Structures are given as structure tokens and as C-alpha cells.
Amino acid sequence: MKLTFAPLEGITGADFRRLHAQMFGGADRYYAPFIAPDPSGCLKVSRLRDLLPENNAQLPLVPQILANSAEAFVETARQLRDLGYEEINLNIGCPSGTVVSKHKGAALLAEPEALRRLLDGIYAGSPLPVSVKTRLGFQSTDEFPALLEIYNDYPIAELTIHARDRAGQYKSVPDRQMLLWALAHSRAPVCCNGNLFRPGDLAALDGAERFMLGRGAVMNPALFRELRGGGGLEREELRDFAAALREISRERLSAAHTLAWLKELWYYWKWLFPGEKKLLKAIFKAREMDDYSKAATALFAGGAFMPDARFEGSDTFLFSS
Ligand SMILES: Cc1cc2nc3c(=O)[nH]c(=O)nc-3n(C[C@H](O)[C@H](O)[C@H](O)COP(=O)(O)O)c2cc1C
């Protein structure tokens, strides 16, 4: 079994990855959130920082590129090779409106000729093996057999499949049947992704050996350890992880940005305390770091902790009343 931590833009940056590996034993591999080079292959400094080897402590890391120009992809891949990377991932799944309107990410699922042109250029010019992260379709997961005909024409190092169509964003029920079909018909090894939150979700994918875990592993950072037969998440280690993330972020970001980031993480962690509406509310309402720290301390000290709870979606607020 090969376990990968999914790229989650805004969450699984270098600091998160490093601390996760140090405190929980890590995943077999991490994907970095996408970088989007300009047409000449130039990268923003802030994005490059996330990929600098000194910020990633020799983690097994695969950078991901979001591009619709083979030239920009290849130029960026050269720069990443010079940093020491050995594989690059191409993002053909990002569903966001701003990305799709630029004919990037999931847009390519609905543009087969543009997709072929891009793959032709990338596989002709890339200095490194290229894996692909895709969805099952744009409007419908039934589009996948036609897409796989395209993918099967290229030497894709690994095909990660988020088992939804673009229309399903992060909410629709993953199409397990089509994912199983892909496992049987893909030339490239398939890595399964989408709502794999608990060990049983992986076991249900008969024959699969490669899995990518995203939101479930943010909620439960010990999930990889658990899947390897180790212990489940302990309240104290989540407390220490949250505190370490706060400290490392404060070294680099303003207090306001740190607070916003911590609240984003609590959209995942809140599911571990399903009965603690009042204490959770205090975290989300905190305006200053001191208020946040008091609220988090109270929750970790006295809140009922349910490490086996299931992640239910980051935008479904637990306590709307
Ligand atoms: C906040 C957020 C940011 C994401 N950023 C990326 C990204 O940069 N690149 C990418 O390929 N997928 C990205 N994804 C998709 C995830 O990698 C993953 O495919 C998706 O969440 C489904 O897996 P999960 O159900 O295990 O979370 C993002 C998802 C979320 C929720």
C-alpha cells in the first residue's frame, strides 16, 4: 500500500508537511499544492519558497503544476529538476471557476484536443517523469472512458483519480464503480482519491494499492499511522500539533493571517469534537490570538474528543443555530 497526502492549497504547505512528518510519522509521499507558472515558466517567489528543499526537510515531495501550455510546464519542470525533484504532477482536476475560465485544471476534461496537445508537448519535452491528477469528467463521471483513451496514449508515471466530475466539486458522492473500472483499464498505475476518510473506505476499493488522502488526513493527522496498523489520534498530540503549527506560522505570518489559517484548520478538526458547540464557537469567534489560545486550551482540556468521528465536509457548519 502506498499512501499519499493530497495537495490542499492553503493548508498543506511546507510548514504543515514538515510538522506532520515529524509528529505523526508522515505519509509515503506528499504532493505540494499547485504552482501556476506564467506563460514563460516564471514562478512567484512565495510559491517557490514552498518547494525549496531546505523548507521540506528531505520529505518525499512531488511538486504539482497547473498549466495549459506545454512550454510553461517544461520550463518549470526544468527549474524543479534543478532543485532536485524527481517527478512532477500535472493538475487536470482543479474545479475553481477562475482556473476553469482560463482553460486550465478541470477545463481540460471538456477540451480533448487541447488536452492531447498539452500532453503531446509535455511528454515530448519534460526532463522528469510526469504523473497526472485528474477527475472522472467535467459534467459527468461517464466521460471517463473517453478520457482514459487519451491518457492511455501517454507514459503517465501515475494517474491519480479524484472520483468525481468537476460539477461535483468536493461534494458529490464519489463514483466508486467508475474508479474500479479505471483501475482495471488504465495503463498507468492508478492512485485512488476522494472521500477516503476512514480505514474501511480504503478497504472497500478492491484491488487498489495506491491511495491519496486529503481532508480526512487534515482532520485526523494520525490517519496514515492508523492505516499502517499504528495507534489512533490522541487528543494531546492534536493539541501539540495545533500549537506547533501556530508557533511556526507566527514566525512568518502576521497574527491575523495565522489566526485565519488556524480557523481554516478547525473546519476540519471541529468534527473531532461533535458535542462541543460552545467551545468550538469561541475558537471561530476569536479576534485576537490570546482569545484563540484560551478557547483552544479550554477545548483540548475539557472537550469531549471523538477520534473516530467522520469528516462531513468543511463547508457544512456543525452548529448553524
Ligand atoms: C482546500 C482545498 C485545496 C485543494 N488544493 C488542491 C491543489 O492544490 N491541487 C490539487 O490537485 N488538488 C487540490 N485539492 C483537491 C484535493 O487534493 C483532493 O483531490 C480532494 O480534496 C479529494 O480528496 P479528499 O476527499 O481526500 O479530500 C484541494 C482540495 C481542497 C479542499
The ligand as a Tripos MOL2 file, in Angstrom:
@<TRIPOS>MOLECULE
LIG
   31    33     1     0     0
SMALL
NO_CHARGES

@<TRIPOS>ATOM
      1 C1         -8.9060   23.4760    0.2910 C.3       1 LIG1
      2 C2         -8.5290   22.5260   -0.8210 C.ar      1 LIG1
      3 C3         -7.4150   22.8020   -1.6100 C.ar      1 LIG1
      4 C4         -7.0480   21.9200   -2.6540 C.ar      1 LIG1
      5 N1         -5.9210   22.1940   -3.3980 N.ar      1 LIG1
      6 C5         -5.5520   21.3120   -4.4010 C.ar      1 LIG1
      7 C6         -4.3610   21.5260   -5.1820 C.ar      1 LIG1
      8 O1         -3.6010   22.4800   -4.9960 O.2       1 LIG1
      9 N2         -4.0830   20.6030   -6.1660 N.ar      1 LIG1
     10 C7         -4.8790   19.5000   -6.3840 C.ar      1 LIG1
     11 O2         -4.5880   18.6910   -7.2700 O.2       1 LIG1
     12 N3         -5.9760   19.2710   -5.6430 N.ar      1 LIG1
     13 C8         -6.3260   20.1390   -4.6610 C.ar      1 LIG1
     14 N4         -7.4200   19.8670   -3.8870 N.ar      1 LIG1
     15 C9         -8.1190   18.5680   -4.0470 C.3       1 LIG1
     16 C10        -7.5370   17.5080   -3.1090 C.3       1 LIG1
     17 O3         -6.1730   17.2560   -3.3950 O.3       1 LIG1
     18 C11        -8.3150   16.1780   -3.2060 C.3       1 LIG1
     19 O4         -8.2590   15.7320   -4.5340 O.3       1 LIG1
     20 C12        -9.7790   16.3440   -2.7990 C.3       1 LIG1
     21 O5         -9.9020   17.0680   -1.5850 O.3       1 LIG1
     22 C13       -10.4700   14.9770   -2.6410 C.3       1 LIG1
     23 O6         -9.7780   14.1930   -1.6800 O.3       1 LIG1
     24 P1        -10.3210   14.0620   -0.1480 P.3       1 LIG1
     25 O7        -11.7770   13.6810   -0.2330 O.co2     1 LIG1
     26 O8         -9.4490   13.0050    0.4580 O.co2     1 LIG1
     27 O9        -10.1570   15.4110    0.4740 O.co2     1 LIG1
     28 C14        -7.8210   20.7430   -2.8890 C.ar      1 LIG1
     29 C15        -8.9420   20.4880   -2.0840 C.ar      1 LIG1
     30 C16        -9.2980   21.3530   -1.0530 C.ar      1 LIG1
     31 C17       -10.4980   21.0130   -0.2020 C.3       1 LIG1
@<TRIPOS>BOND
     1     1     2 1
     2     2     3 ar
     3     2    30 ar
     4     3     4 ar
     5     4     5 ar
     6     4    28 ar
     7     5     6 ar
     8     6     7 ar
     9     6    13 1
    10     7     8 2
    11     7     9 ar
    12     9    10 ar
    13    10    11 2
    14    10    12 ar
    15    12    13 ar
    16    13    14 ar
    17    14    15 1
    18    14    28 ar
    19    15    16 1
    20    16    17 1
    21    16    18 1
    22    18    19 1
    23    18    20 1
    24    20    21 1
    25    20    22 1
    26    22    23 1
    27    23    24 1
    28    24    25 2
    29    24    26 1
    30    24    27 1
    31    28    29 ar
    32    29    30 ar
    33    30    31 1
@<TRIPOS>SUBSTRUCTURE
     1 LIG1         1 GROUP 0 **** ****
